[in-house]
């Protein structure tokens, strides 16, 4: 079954950093725009960042602008989310999505706690 797979989540203190990774199952990835979402307990899933296929267009939610950086390596079929200066409010399950393909990953938990 074609799917995406995230990794890199974990427990981090406020102010800390994590880098999430998402690998795609096919080299068609090079054509796909990609998105990162997150879902906190009791809240709706929200889009955090997006990146076009050639990295020419990148967007961020206002809540993470200046702290998160999305990037991709098309050779490795990977998309990344570098998260810095993490806050309690960033605690959530983070998902990557290939919106044109209808693909989601299973999610990776990020917990910000002291």
SULJO-V26888 format. One record per residue. RES is the residue in one letter. SS is DSSP state (helix for helix, strand for strand, loop for the rest). D_FIRST is the distance of its C-alpha to the first C-alpha in whole Angstrom. Layout:
BEGIN
res: [RES,RES]
ss: [SS,SS]
d_first: [D_FIRST,D_FIRST]
END
This chain:
BEGIN
res: [X,X,X,X,X,X,X,X,X,X,X,X,X,X,X,X,X,X,X,X,X,X,X,X,X,X,X,X,X,X,X,X,X,X,X,X,X,X,X,X,X,X,X,X,X,X,X,X,X,X,X,X,X,X,X,X,X,X,X,X,X,X,X,X,X,X,X,X,X,X,X,X,X,X,X,X,X,X,X,X,X,X,X,X,X,X,X,X,X,X,X,X,X,X,X,X,X,X,X,X,X,X,X,X,X,X,X,X,X,X,X,X,X,X]
ss: [loop,loop,loop,loop,strand,strand,strand,loop,loop,strand,strand,strand,loop,loop,loop,loop,loop,strand,strand,strand,strand,strand,strand,loop,loop,loop,helix,helix,helix,helix,helix,loop,loop,strand,strand,strand,strand,strand,strand,loop,loop,loop,loop,loop,loop,strand,strand,strand,strand,strand,strand,loop,loop,loop,loop,loop,loop,strand,strand,strand,loop,loop,loop,loop,loop,loop,loop,strand,strand,strand,strand,strand,strand,loop,loop,loop,loop,strand,strand,strand,strand,strand,strand,loop,loop,loop,loop,helix,helix,helix,loop,strand,strand,strand,strand,strand,strand,strand,loop,loop,loop,loop,strand,strand,loop,loop,loop,strand,strand,strand,strand,strand,loop,loop]
d_first: [0,4,6,10,12,15,18,22,23,26,30,32,36,37,38,35,32,28,26,22,20,16,14,12,9,11,15,15,15,19,19,18,20,19,20,21,21,23,24,27,28,29,29,26,24,25,24,26,25,24,24,24,22,26,27,30,29,28,29,30,31,34,34,32,34,36,34,30,29,26,25,23,22,21,21,19,17,18,20,22,24,28,29,33,36,34,35,35,33,30,29,26,22,21,17,16,15,15,17,17,13,13,10,12,12,13,16,19,23,26,29,32,35,38]
END
